[in-house]
């Protein structure tokens, strides 16, 4: 995987993306934040083939993403959960806090059952899994530009059920019990990162990361860190294959 330093952010002149448009007035300006070059290329091709949207810029780095938002003023930011230098949900929240006019769509390999609701709470208006057809991303972009939330029918029904009942509803997903920070640590453990790596990526102290790890272990019902690590690896591997 290329690092952000090896593959720096790209912007496109006048916000017209890789393919200039003769009439840019109502064109949706999209920015992509994803550390997988192949994903960025696929999204660029998909967005570039639409007459109502254009790719304004792209980056693999969360730190560069905030600078790009400031410079490009995109209408929509497509953000991955797993980034090299930060957790995607932190970036979502930062974008929404500092640039509330920018709509955010999370585009992730992780199953929506684990992350969609968290993404919405962080400020995203859409969640699309990378296993979905590419037209789902286009539909999500158009949906959030209307000020509406884009989720699969299954996920929307699940969230609505929670709202109607007025309480948190456990639907067999023990992972739901984790807070966003606990979930981020759990996910990174599953990806093979050690405590020092996680602390550096999330800008936390080692002690704080160990606290989140302990809480995740207790909430998921494991007696040892080794058991938690084994489950984290299995869960992450299962998400990657789904």
MIBA-639765 format. One record per residue: x negated, y negated, z of N, C-alpha, C, CB in turn; residue in three letters. Coordinates in steps of 0.1 Angstrom, whole numbers, padded with zeros to 4 digits, always signed. Atoms other than C-alpha are relative to their C-alpha. Last residue first. Glycine has a CB too. Layout:
XYZXYZXYZXYZALA...
//
This chain:
-0014+0001+0003+0175+0100+0032+0003-0010-0011+0007-0005+0013UNK-0005-0010+0010+0139+0110+0030+0014-0002-0003-0002+0014+0006UNK+0007+0002+0013+0124+0079+0046+0005+0010-0010-0015+0002+0002UNK-0005+0012+0006+0151+0080+0074-0007-0002-0014-0003-0012+0008UNK-0013-0003+0005+0142+0116+0082+0006-0012-0007+0009+0004+0011UNK+0001-0009+0011+0106+0108+0085+0013+0003-0007-0008+0013+0003UNK+0005+0009+0011+0114+0079+0108-0002+0008-0013-0014-0006+0004UNK-0010+0010+0004+0135+0101+0130-0004-0008-0012+0004-0009+0012UNK-0011-0008+0007+0110+0130+0131+0011-0010-0005+0006+0010+0009UNK+0006-0004+0013+0081+0105+0139+0011+0008-0008-0012+0009+0003UNK+0001+0012+0008+0102+0089+0167-0005+0003-0014-0009-0011+0006UNK-0013+0003+0005+0112+0123+0181+0000-0012-0010+0010-0003+0011UNK-0004-0011+0009+0076+0134+0184+0014-0003-0006+0001+0013+0007UNK+0008+0002+0012+0066+0100+0199+0004+0011-0010-0014+0001+0003UNK-0005+0012+0007+0094+0102+0225-0007-0001-0014-0001-0013+0008UNK-0012-0005+0005+0084+0138+0235+0007-0012-0008+0010+0004+0011UNK+0003-0009+0011+0048+0126+0239+0013+0005-0007-0007+0013+0005UNK+0003+0008+0011+0059+0097+0260-0002+0009-0013-0012-0009+0002UNK+0014+0004+0002+0074+0121+0285-0001-0009-0013-0009+0012-0002UNK+0007+0000-0012+0108+0129+0301-0014-0006-0002-0001+0013+0006UNK+0012-0008+0000+0130+0120+0272-0008-0002+0013-0009-0004-0012UNK+0000-0012-0008+0166+0109+0275-0012+0009+0000+0012+0008-0004UNK-0001-0011+0009+0169+0084+0247-0001+0014+0007-0010+0000-0011UNK-0013+0000+0006+0175+0056+0271+0003+0012-0009+0002-0013-0008UNK-0010-0003-0010+0145+0066+0292+0014+0000-0006+0000-0011+0011UNK+0001-0014-0004+0121+0069+0263+0011+0003+0010-0014+0002+0007UNK-0005-0008+0011+0133+0036+0248+0000+0015+0004-0008-0002-0013UNK-0014+0001+0000+0128+0019+0282+0007+0008-0011+0004-0015-0002UNK-0005-0008-0012+0093+0033+0285+0015-0001+0000-0005-0006+0013UNK+0001-0014+0002+0084+0021+0250+0006+0009+0011-0015+0004-0002UNK-0010-0004+0010+0098-0013+0256-0001+0015-0003-0002-0009-0013UNK-0013+0001-0007+0077-0015+0288+0011+0003-0010+0002-0015+0005UNK-0001-0012-0008+0046-0003+0269+0013+0000+0008-0012+0001+0010UNK-0003-0011+0009+0051-0030+0244+0002+0013+0007-0011+0001-0011UNK-0014+0002+0005+0053-0056+0271+0004+0011-0009+0002-0014-0007UNK-0009-0003-0011+0021-0043+0288+0015-0001-0004-0002-0009+0012UNK+0000-0015-0001+0002-0044+0255+0010+0004+0010-0014+0006+0003UNK+0011-0005-0008+0012-0081+0251+0001+0016+0000+0000-0005+0014UNK-0003-0002-0014+0034-0092+0223-0012+0005+0007+0012+0011+0000UNK+0005+0011-0008+0028-0108+0189+0005+0002+0014+0006-0013-0006UNK-0011+0007-0005+0050-0082+0171-0004-0012+0009+0008+0010+0009UNK-0009+0003+0011+0022-0070+0148+0012-0008+0005+0005+0013-0006UNK+0005+0010+0010-0005-0073+0174+0010-0004-0010-0012+0005-0007UNK+0001+0012-0008+0015-0055+0202-0005-0011-0010-0010+0001+0011UNK-0014+0005-0002+0025-0028+0177-0001-0014+0007+0009+0010+0008UNK-0005+0004+0014-0011-0022+0166+0013-0007+0002+0001+0012-0009UNK+0007+0012+0003-0023-0021+0203+0005-0005-0014-0015+0003-0001UNK-0005+0011-0008+0005+0004+0212-0007-0013-0004-0002+0002+0015UNK+0002-0001-0014-0004+0028+0184+0005-0013+0007-0015+0003+0003UNK+0007+0011-0006+0012+0028+0150-0002+0002+0015+0007-0013-0002UNK+0014-0003-0003+0021+0061+0134-0008-0011+0006-0006+0005-0012UNK+0008+0003+0012+0053+0051+0116-0015+0003+0003+0002-0014-0005UNK-0003-0010+0010+0074+0067+0143-0008-0001-0012+0015+0000-0003UNK+0006-0013-0006+0057+0045+0169+0002+0011-0010+0006+0003+0014UNK+0014+0001+0003+0067+0015+0146-0008+0012+0006-0006-0013+0006UNK+0002-0001+0014+0103+0025+0147-0015+0001-0003+0007-0011-0008UNK-0003-0014+0003+0104+0029+0185-0003+0003-0015+0015+0004+0003UNK+0012-0008-0006+0087-0004+0190+0002+0014-0004-0001-0002+0015UNK+0011+0003+0009+0113-0021+0166-0012+0008+0005-0003-0015+0001UNK-0001-0007+0013+0141-0003+0183-0012-0003-0009+0013-0004-0007UNK+0003-0014-0003+0130-0014+0218+0001+0008-0013+0010+0006+0010UNK+0014-0001-0003+0129-0050+0205-0004+0015+0002-0005-0008+0011UNK+0008+0003+0013+0163-0048+0189-0015+0002+0002+0003-0014-0005UNK-0001+0014+0005+0178-0032+0220-0008-0002-0012-0006-0009+0012UNK+0012+0007+0000+0182+0006+0221+0002-0015-0004-0011+0006-0009UNK+0002+0004-0013+0215+0022+0229-0012-0009+0001-0001+0011+0010UNK-0007+0013-0002+0224+0024+0192-0003-0006+0014+0015+0002-0002UNK+0009+0010+0004+0197+0051+0188+0006-0014+0003-0005+0001-0014UNK+0007+0004-0012+0220+0075+0206-0009-0012-0002-0008+0011+0006UNK+0013+0005+0004+0241+0076+0174-0007-0006+0013+0001-0011-0011UNK+0009-0011+0002+0270+0099+0182-0014-0005-0004+0006+0009-0010UNK-0006-0009+0011+0297+0072+0177-0010+0011-0003+0003-0008-0012UNK+0011-0009+0004+0291+0052+0209+0006+0011-0009-0006+0007+0013UNK-0006-0013+0003+0316+0023+0209-0012+0009-0004+0011+0000-0010UNK+0010-0008+0008+0306-0010+0224+0005+0014-0001-0014-0001+0007UNK+0011-0006-0009+0338-0027+0236-0010+0007-0009+0006+0009+0010UNK+0005+0010-0009+0366-0049+0222-0011+0006+0009+0011-0005+0009UNK-0001-0007-0013+0385-0020+0206-0006-0009+0011-0007+0013+0000UNK-0014-0002-0004+0391-0042+0176+0002+0006+0014+0007+0010-0011UNK-0007+0013-0003+0356-0054+0174+0014+0002+0005-0001-0009-0012UNK+0005+0004-0013+0341-0019+0177+0006-0013+0004-0015-0002-0002UNK-0005-0008-0011+0364-0006+0150-0005-0005+0013-0004+0015-0003UNK-0014+0005-0002+0355-0035+0127+0006+0008+0012+0008+0001-0012UNK+0001+0012-0007+0318-0025+0130+0014-0006+0004-0008-0011-0008UNK+0006-0004-0013+0325+0011+0120-0001-0013+0009-0014+0006-0001UNK-0010-0006-0008+0348+0000+0092-0005+0003+0014+0005+0013-0007UNK-0010+0010-0003+0322-0023+0078+0011+0005+0009+0006-0006-0013UNK+0006+0008-0011+0296+0005+0080+0010-0011+0004-0013-0006-0004UNK+0002-0008-0013+0317+0030+0061-0005-0009+0011-0009+0011-0003UNK-0013-0001-0005+0328+0004+0034-0001+0008+0014+0009+0008-0009UNK-0008-0011+0006+0292-0004+0028+0013+0001+0007-0008+0013+0002UNK+0003-0012-0006+0282-0039+0040+0007+0011-0008+0004+0001+0015UNK+0001-0012+0009+0282-0073+0024-0005+0012+0008-0009-0003-0012UNK+0010-0010-0005+0294-0102+0047+0001+0012-0010+0003+0005+0014UNK-0006-0012-0005+0311-0131+0030-0011+0010+0004+0010+0006-0011UNK-0001+0001-0015+0299-0167+0026+0006+0012+0006+0009-0012+0003UNK-0014+0004-0002+0305-0166-0012+0003-0002+0015+0010+0010-0006UNK-0001+0013+0005+0268-0165-0017+0014-0006+0001-0005-0001-0014UNK+0004+0009-0011+0268-0135+0006+0000-0015-0005-0014+0004+0005UNK-0009+0000-0012+0289-0116-0019-0004-0010+0010+0001+0014+0006UNK-0012+0008+0004+0269-0126-0050+0010-0001+0012+0007+0006-0012UNK+0004+0014+0002+0236-0114-0034+0013-0009-0003-0010-0001-0012UNK+0003+0006-0013+0252-0082-0022-0003-0015-0001-0011+0007+0008UNK-0013+0002-0006+0266-0074-0056-0001-0007+0014+0008+0013+0001UNK-0006+0011+0007+0232-0078-0071+0013-0004+0006+0001+0003-0015UNK+0007+0012-0004+0217-0056-0044+0006-0013-0007-0015+0001-0003UNK-0004+0003-0013+0243-0030-0050-0006-0012+0005-0002+0012+0010UNK-0011+0010+0001+0235-0031-0087+0006-0004+0013+0011+0006-0009UNK+0004+0013+0000+0202-0015-0078+0011-0011-0002-0010-0002-0011UNK+0003+0005+0014+0218+0017-0069-0003-0014+0000+0012+0003-0009UNK-0012+0004+0008+0216+0026-0032-0004-0004-0014+0008-0011+0008UNK-0005-0011+0007+0186+0045-0017+0013-0003-0009+0004+0011+0010UNK+0008-0001+0012+0170+0012-0008+0004+0013-0008-0015+0001+0003UNK+0011-0010-0001+0197+0006+0017-0006+0002-0013+0006+0014+0005UNK+0000-0009+0011+0216-0027+0015-0011+0010+0002-0001-0007-0014UNK+0009-0011-0003+0226-0049+0044+0001+0010-0012+0002+0006+0014UNK-0001-0012+0008+0242-0083+0040-0010+0010+0003-0001-0003-0015UNK-0014-0002+0004+0250-0115+0059+0002+0013-0008+0005-0012-0009UNK-0002-0004+0014+0218-0116+0079+0015+0001-0003-0007+0014-0003UNK-0004+0011+0009+0218-0135+0111+0001+0003-0014-0010-0011+0002UNK+0011+0009+0002+0201-0114+0137+0002-0011-0009-0012+0009-0005UNK+0002+0007-0012+0234-0099+0147-0011-0010-0001-0002+0009+0012UNK-0010+0010+0000+0240-0089+0111-0001-0009+0013+0014+0007+0000UNK+0003+0010+0010+0207-0072+0110+0010-0011+0000-0002+0006-0014UNK+0010+0008-0006+0214-0053+0143-0004-0012-0010-0013+0008+0002UNK-0006+0008-0011+0247-0041+0129-0011-0009+0006+0007+0008+0010UNK-0009+0009+0006+0230-0028+0097+0006-0010+0011+0011+0006-0007UNK+0005+0014+0001+0200-0012+0115+0010-0010-0005-0011+0000-0009UNK+0010+0004-0010+0206+0023+0127-0003-0015+0000-0013+0008-0003UNK-0005-0004-0014+0238+0033+0110-0009-0005+0010+0003+0015+0001UNK-0008+0012-0005+0226+0013+0079+0005+0003+0014+0011-0003-0009UNK-0015-0002+0001+0200+0040+0073+0007-0011+0007+0004+0014+0006UNK-0006-0005-0012+0164+0027+0070+0016+0001-0001-0004-0008+0012UNK-0001-0014+0001+0149+0023+0036+0007+0006+0011-0014+0006-0001UNK+0008-0009-0008+0157-0014+0037+0002+0015-0003+0003-0002+0015UNK+0001-0011+0009+0171-0044+0019-0010+0010+0006-0005-0005-0015UNK+0010-0009-0004+0183-0070+0044+0000+0012-0010+0002+0005+0014UNK-0004-0014+0002+0203-0098+0027-0012+0009+0004+0004+0002-0015UNK+0010-0011+0000+0198-0133+0040+0007+0013-0002-0007+0000+0014UNK-0007-0012-0003+0217-0165+0031-0010+0011+0000+0012+0003-0009UNK+0005-0011+0008+0197-0197+0032+0007+0013+0005-0016+0001+0002UNK-0006+0000+0013+0217-0227+0045-0004+0012-0009-0002-0013-0008UNK-0013-0007-0001+0208-0219+0081+0007+0000-0014+0008-0008+0009UNK-0006+0004+0013+0171-0227+0074+0014+0007-0001-0009+0005-0012UNK+0006+0012+0005+0153-0228+0108+0006-0005-0014-0015+0002-0003UNK+0001+0011-0010+0175-0205+0128-0006-0012-0006-0010+0005+0012UNK-0014+0005-0003+0186-0183+0099-0001-0011+0010+0009+0011+0005UNK-0005+0007+0012+0150-0179+0086+0014-0006+0003+0002+0010-0012UNK+0008+0013+0002+0136-0172+0120+0006-0007-0012-0015+0003-0002UNK-0004+0010-0010+0163-0146+0127-0007-0014-0001-0002+0005+0014UNK-0014+0003+0003+0157-0127+0095+0005-0011+0010+0009+0012+0001UNK+0000+0009+0011+0120-0128+0101+0014-0005-0003-0007+0006-0012UNK+0005+0013-0005+0124-0113+0135+0000-0011-0011-0014+0002+0006UNK-0011+0007-0007+0146-0087+0120-0004-0013+0006+0006+0010+0011UNK-0009+0007+0008+0119-0078+0095+0011-0007+0007+0006+0009-0010UNK-0012-0008+0002+0093-0069+0120+0010-0008-0007+0006+0005+0014UNK-0011+0003-0009+0060-0086+0115+0011+0010-0002+0005-0015-0002UNK+0004+0010-0010+0026-0085+0097+0011-0004+0010-0005-0012-0006UNK+0013-0003-0005+0029-0054+0074-0003-0009+0013-0011-0003-0010UNK+0010+0009+0006+0066-0056+0069-0013+0002+0007+0005-0015+0000UNK+0014-0004-0003+0092-0029+0076-0009-0009-0008-0002+0014-0003UNK+0002-0001-0014+0128-0044+0077-0015+0002+0004+0008+0012+0005UNK+0002-0014-0004+0127-0057+0041-0001+0000+0015-0012+0006-0007UNK+0010-0003-0010+0141-0091+0033+0000+0014+0004+0002-0009+0013UNK-0001-0014-0001+0160-0105+0003-0012+0005+0009+0000+0008-0014UNK+0013-0007-0003+0163-0142+0008+0003+0014+0002-0007-0006+0012UNK-0001-0013-0007+0193-0161-0008-0015+0006+0001+0008+0010-0009UNK-0013-0002-0004+0198-0197-0019+0002+0013+0009+0010+0001-0011UNK-0009-0010+0007+0162-0204-0021+0014+0000+0006-0007+0014+0001UNK-0014+0002-0003+0147-0237-0008+0009+0010-0008+0004-0014-0004UNK-0009-0004+0011+0114-0231-0026+0014-0003+0002-0002+0015-0003UNK+0004+0006+0013+0088-0249-0005+0011+0002-0010-0013+0006-0004UNK+0001+0014-0001+0103-0243+0030-0002-0007-0013-0011-0004+0010UNK-0013+0005-0001+0114-0208+0021+0000-0015+0001+0007+0006+0013UNK-0006-0001+0013+0079-0201+0008+0015-0006+0001+0000+0014-0005UNK+0005+0011+0009+0063-0213+0040+0007-0001-0013-0015+0002-0002UNK-0006+0012-0006+0086-0190+0061-0005-0012-0008-0004-0002+0015UNK-0014+0002+0004+0078-0161+0038+0006-0013+0005+0008+0012+0006UNK-0001+0008+0012+0040-0165+0041+0015-0003-0003-0007+0007-0011UNK+0006+0013-0003+0041-0153+0077+0001-0010-0012-0014+0001+0005UNK-0010+0008-0007+0065-0125+0068-0006-0014+0003+0003+0008+0013UNK+0003+0005-0013+0041-0113+0041+0010-0008+0007-0013-0008+0000UNK+0001-0012-0008+0047-0093+0010-0002-0003+0014-0011+0009-0005UNK+0011-0001-0008+0058-0124-0010+0001+0014+0008-0001-0011+0010UNK+0001-0013-0007+0082-0133-0038-0013+0000+0009+0000+0012-0009UNK+0013-0003-0005+0094-0164-0056+0000+0013+0008-0005-0011+0009UNK+0007+0012-0002+0123-0181-0074-0014+0003+0006+0007-0009+0010UNK+0010-0002-0011+0138-0150-0089-0009-0012+0001-0009+0013-0003UNK+0014+0001+0004+0168-0161-0109-0009+0003+0012-0003-0013-0007UNK+0010+0001-0010+0206-0157-0107-0014+0001-0006+0002+0012+0010UNK-0005+0009-0011+0238-0161-0127-0010-0001+0011+0013+0004+0005UNK-0001+0014+0005+0225-0148-0161+0003-0010+0012+0010-0001-0011UNK-0013+0005-0003+0213-0115-0146+0000-0015-0004+0004+0002+0014UNK-0009-0004+0011+0183-0097-0162+0014-0005+0002+0001+0015-0001UNK+0003+0007+0012+0158-0115-0140+0009+0003-0012-0014+0003-0004UNK-0005+0014-0001+0175-0102-0109-0002-0008-0013-0007-0007+0012UNK-0015+0000-0002+0170-0066-0119+0006-0014+0001+0004+0008+0012UNK-0006-0004+0012+0135-0071-0132+0015+0000+0000-0005+0014-0004UNK+0002+0011+0009+0124-0090-0101+0006+0003-0014-0015-0003-0002UNK-0009+0010-0003+0140-0064-0079-0001-0012-0010-0002-0005+0015UNK-0013-0005+0004+0121-0036-0096+0011-0011+0003+0004+0013+0008UNK-0001+0000+0015+0088-0055-0094+0014+0004-0005-0010+0009-0006UNK-0001+0014+0004+0093-0063-0057+0002-0001-0015-0013-0008+0004UNK-0013+0005-0003+0101-0027-0050+0002-0014-0005+0003+0001+0015UNK-0009-0006+0010+0070-0015-0069+0014-0005+0003+0000+0015+0001UNK+0000+0006+0013+0049-0040-0049+0010+0006-0010-0014+0001-0006UNK+0002-0011+0010+0060-0026-0016+0001-0007-0014+0012+0011+0002UNK+0014-0003+0001+0055-0053+0011-0003+0012-0009-0007+0002+0013UNK+0001-0014-0001+0089-0069+0007-0015+0004-0003+0009+0008-0011UNK+0010-0002-0010+0101-0105+0010-0001+0015+0002+0002-0007+0013UNK+0001-0014-0005+0121-0115-0021-0012+0001+0009-0002+0010-0012UNK+0013-0003-0004+0134-0150-0029-0001+0014+0006-0005-0011+0011UNK+0003-0011-0009+0165-0156-0049-0015+0001+0003+0006+0013-0006UNK+0015-0001-0002+0178-0188-0065-0003+0010+0011-0006-0014+0004UNK+0003-0004-0014+0215-0184-0076-0016+0002+0001+0007+0013+0005UNK+0008-0012-0001+0220-0202-0109-0004+0002+0015-0012+0000-0009UNK-0008-0010-0007+0248-0228-0107-0007+0013+0001+0013+0002-0007UNK-0009+0006-0010+0229-0254-0127+0007+0010+0008+0009-0009-0007UNK+0003-0004-0014+0200-0235-0143+0010-0005+0010-0014-0004+0004UNK-0008+0008-0009+0211-0237-0179-0001+0005+0014+0015+0000-0005UNK-0003+0012+0007+0186-0226-0205+0009-0009+0008+0007+0003-0013UNK-0014+0001+0004+0172-0201-0181+0003-0013-0007+0009+0002+0013UNK-0006+0013+0000+0135-0192-0178+0015+0000-0005-0008-0010-0008UNK-0007+0003+0013+0126-0156-0172+0007-0013+0000+0009+0012-0004UNK+0009-0005+0010+0101-0149-0144+0005-0003-0014-0003+0015+0002UNK+0004-0014+0000+0120-0171-0121-0009+0004-0011+0013+0008+0000UNK-0007-0007+0011+0136-0205-0130-0004+0015-0001-0003-0006-0013UNK-0010-0009-0006+0128-0222-0097+0007+0009-0011+0010-0007+0007UNK-0014+0006+0001+0111-0250-0115+0011+0009+0005+0002-0004-0014UNK-0002+0014+0003+0079-0229-0119+0015-0004-0001-0007-0004-0013UNK-0002+0001+0014+0079-0194-0103+0004-0015-0003+0011+0009-0005UNK-0012+0009+0003+0065-0187-0070+0000-0002-0015-0002-0013+0008UNK-0001+0006+0014+0042-0158-0061+0012-0009+0000+0000+0011-0011UNK-0014+0004+0005+0030-0147-0027+0000-0006-0013+0006-0010+0011UNK-0006+0012-0006-0004-0131-0024+0014-0003-0005-0009-0012-0002UNK-0010+0003+0010-0013-0095-0034+0008-0012+0006+0010+0012-0002UNK+0004-0005+0013-0046-0086-0017+0010-0004-0011-0002+0015+0000UNK+0012+0007+0004-0039-0108+0013-0004+0004-0014-0012+0001+0010UNK-0004+0013+0005-0004-0095+0016-0012-0008-0005+0008-0008+0011UNK-0002+0010-0011-0018-0060+0019+0005-0013-0007-0012-0002+0009UNK+0008+0012+0001-0014-0034-0009+0003-0009+0011+0001-0007-0013UNK-0008+0012+0000+0000+0000+0000-0009-0012+0000+0010+0000+0012UNK
//
